[in-house]
């Protein structure tokens, strides 16, 4: 690594850099999590896991996977891998007027309404323009939207399976649990990608392609990309830690 070769020659510069590159406190990630949509993932965890479970298990899930505990636990894992300056830059980008316009477009969509359902049927007969689809897929990759959605569904499914086994007096450790559910991960990614893609095409249908490209570029900025990448990497460990407390 080239960095290692310069360390002995610039000890004072390196020391100053360490101060400037100090990680943020975990509680300082709350705004960035909300702007990036990670807060929503925390909110959805318990309801998704609890769906269809007996009441006693639902109560346990509600306590262990509560929104506050999920986001606090995730922040503690993510904060040491970020720099305070990176976090500030990510918040500025995600809170920009451009980002707010797209967020408003997303919030205007009622996922259960007929408009989105009809649009999805329409896409089968009239696919979007190739360049428009490429922009949406570029944004999806940069924003880690499919990755986060698929990961949430996968980890929720693993947790439900473990609870079902525990209800029968059985148990699987994390390694065995992952091995038993590995085949489902790919299918969840494919179905999540399809849902995210159609949602984006519908939500952003009034947005000019130039603005969509600019929005994708915003998520490709290092500060935002790092926040999302580290969050995706930290989520499996967080879910595993919460699962270890299930009875």
C-alpha positions in Angstrom: 0.0 0.0 0.0 1.4 3.4 -0.9 0.0 4.9 2.3 2.3 2.8 4.4 5.3 4.0 2.5 4.7 7.7 3.4 3.9 7.2 7.1 7.5 7.3 8.4 8.2 10.5 6.6 5.2 12.6 7.7 4.6 11.8 11.4 3.2 15.3 12.3 0.9 15.4 9.3 -0.4 11.9 10.1 -1.0 12.9 13.8 -3.0 15.9 12.7 -4.9 13.7 10.2 -5.9 11.3 13.0 -7.5 14.2 14.9 -9.4 15.5 11.9 -10.5 11.9 11.0 -12.0 11.1 14.4 -15.1 9.1 14.1 -18.5 10.6 15.0 -20.3 9.6 18.1 -23.0 7.0 17.5 -25.8 9.3 18.6 -24.8 11.7 15.8 -25.9 9.3 13.1 -29.6 9.7 13.8 -30.1 12.4 11.2 -28.1 10.7 8.5 -30.0 7.4 9.1 -33.3 9.2 8.7 -32.2 11.0 5.5 -30.7 7.8 4.0 -33.8 5.7 4.7 -32.0 3.5 7.3 -34.3 4.7 10.0 -37.2 3.3 8.0 -35.4 -0.1 7.9 -35.1 0.0 11.7 -38.8 0.8 11.9 -39.8 -2.1 9.6 -37.7 -4.8 11.3 -40.0 -5.8 14.2 -43.3 -5.7 12.2 -41.8 -7.8 9.4 -40.4 -10.4 11.8 -43.5 -10.5 14.0 -45.9 -11.1 11.1 -47.7 -14.3 11.6 -46.0 -15.3 14.8 -47.8 -16.2 18.1 -48.6 -13.3 20.4 -45.9 -14.3 22.9 -43.2 -14.3 20.2 -44.5 -11.1 18.7 -44.0 -9.4 22.1 -40.5 -10.7 22.3 -39.7 -9.5 18.8 -41.2 -6.1 19.5 -38.9 -5.7 22.5 -35.6 -7.0 20.9 -36.1 -5.5 17.5 -37.6 -2.2 18.5 -36.8 0.7 16.2 -34.7 2.5 18.8 -32.6 -0.6 19.7 -32.0 -1.4 16.0 -30.9 2.0 15.0 -28.8 2.6 18.2 -27.2 -0.8 17.7 -26.5 -0.1 14.1 -25.1 3.3 14.8 -22.6 1.9 17.3 -21.3 -0.5 14.7 -21.2 2.1 11.9 -19.8 5.1 13.7 -16.3 3.8 14.2 -16.0 3.1 10.5 -16.8 6.7 9.5 -15.1 10.1 9.9 -17.0 13.0 11.4 -16.3 15.1 8.3 -17.7 12.3 6.1 -20.9 12.2 8.2 -21.4 15.9 7.9 -20.9 15.8 4.1 -23.3 12.9 3.8 -26.0 14.8 5.8 -25.5 17.9 3.6 -25.9 15.9 0.4 -28.8 13.9 1.6 -30.5 17.0 3.0 -30.0 19.0 -0.2 -33.0 20.5 -2.1 -32.5 17.9 -4.9 -32.6 15.0 -2.4 -35.7 16.5 -0.8 -37.5 16.7 -4.1 -37.0 13.0 -4.7 -37.9 12.1 -1.2 -41.2 14.0 -1.5 -41.9 12.1 -4.8 -41.3 8.8 -2.9 -43.5 9.8 0.0 -46.3 10.8 -2.4 -46.6 7.1 -3.5 -49.0 5.0 -1.6 -47.5 1.5 -2.1 -50.9 -0.1 -1.6 -52.8 2.2 -4.0 -54.0 1.2 -7.4 -51.8 3.6 -9.2 -48.6 1.7 -8.5 -50.2 -1.6 -9.1 -51.6 -0.5 -12.4 -48.2 1.0 -13.4 -46.5 -2.3 -12.7 -48.9 -4.1 -15.0 -48.3 -1.5 -17.6 -44.6 -2.1 -17.5 -45.1 -5.6 -18.7 -46.7 -4.3 -21.9 -44.7 -1.1 -22.3 -41.2 -1.4 -20.8 -39.4 1.9 -20.0 -36.9 3.4 -22.3 -33.5 1.8 -22.0 -31.7 4.9 -20.9 -34.3 5.7 -18.2 -34.1 2.2 -16.9 -30.3 2.4 -16.8 -30.6 5.6 -14.7 -32.9 3.9 -12.2 -30.6 0.9 -11.9 -27.7 3.2 -11.4 -29.5 5.0 -8.6 -30.5 1.7 -7.0 -26.9 0.5 -7.0 -25.6 3.7 -5.6 -28.3 4.0 -2.9 -28.0 0.3 -2.0 -31.8 0.2 -2.0 -32.2 -3.3 -3.3 -29.3 -4.5 -1.1 -31.0 -3.0 2.0 -34.5 -4.3 1.1 -33.3 -7.8 0.4 -31.1 -7.9 3.5 -34.0 -6.8 5.7 -36.3 -9.5 4.2 -33.6 -12.2 4.5 -32.6 -11.4 8.1 -36.3 -11.2 9.0 -36.9 -14.6 7.5 -33.9 -16.1 9.3 -35.2 -14.7 12.6 -38.7 -16.1 12.0 -37.2 -19.5 11.2 -35.2 -19.5 14.4 -38.3 -18.6 16.4 -40.3 -21.4 14.8 -37.6 -23.9 15.7 -37.4 -22.6 19.2 -41.1 -23.0 19.5 -40.6 -26.7 18.8 -37.7 -26.9 21.3 -35.1 -27.0 18.5 -32.2 -24.6 17.8 -29.8 -23.6 15.0 -26.6 -21.6 15.5 -25.9 -18.7 13.1 -23.7 -20.7 10.8 -26.4 -23.5 10.4 -29.1 -20.9 10.1 -27.3 -19.2 7.3 -26.6 -22.5 5.5 -30.3 -23.5 5.7 -31.5 -20.2 4.3 -28.7 -19.4 1.8 -30.7 -20.5 -1.2 -33.4 -18.0 -0.5 -31.0 -15.0 -0.5 -30.7 -14.8 -4.3 -34.5 -15.1 -4.9 -35.1 -12.3 -2.3 -32.5 -10.1 -4.1 -34.2 -10.7 -7.5 -37.7 -10.0 -6.2 -36.5 -6.9 -4.2 -34.8 -5.5 -7.3 -38.0 -5.8 -9.3 -40.1 -4.1 -6.7 -37.6 -1.3 -6.2 -37.1 -0.8 -9.9 -40.9 -0.4 -10.6 -41.4 1.8 -7.5 -38.6 4.2 -8.6 -39.9 4.3 -12.2 -43.3 5.2 -10.9 -42.3 7.6 -8.1 -39.9 9.5 -10.4 -41.9 9.5 -13.5 -42.3 13.3 -13.5 -38.6 13.9 -12.8 -36.4 14.8 -15.8 -33.6 12.3 -16.6 -31.0 15.0 -16.0 -32.2 15.4 -12.4 -32.3 11.6 -12.0 -28.7 11.4 -13.1 -27.8 14.2 -10.7 -29.5 12.3 -7.9 -27.7 9.1 -8.7 -24.4 11.0 -8.7 -25.3 12.4 -5.3 -25.4 8.8 -3.9 -22.2 8.0 -5.7 -20.3 10.6 -3.6 -17.8 9.0 -1.3 -19.4 10.3 1.9 -22.9 8.9 1.1 -21.5 5.8 -0.5 -19.4 5.0 2.6 -22.3 5.5 5.0 -24.5 3.1 3.1 -21.8 0.5 2.4 -20.8 0.3 6.1 -24.5 0.1 7.1 -25.1 -2.8 4.7 -22.0 -4.6 6.0 -23.0 -4.1 9.7 -26.7 -5.2 9.5 -26.2 -9.0 9.4 -24.1 -8.8 12.6 -26.7 -6.6 14.3 -29.5 -9.0 13.5 -27.4 -12.0 14.7 -26.7 -10.2 17.9 -30.4 -9.5 18.5 -31.3 -13.1 17.6 -28.9 -14.4 20.2 -31.2 -13.0 22.8 -34.3 -14.8 21.6 -35.7 -17.3 24.0 
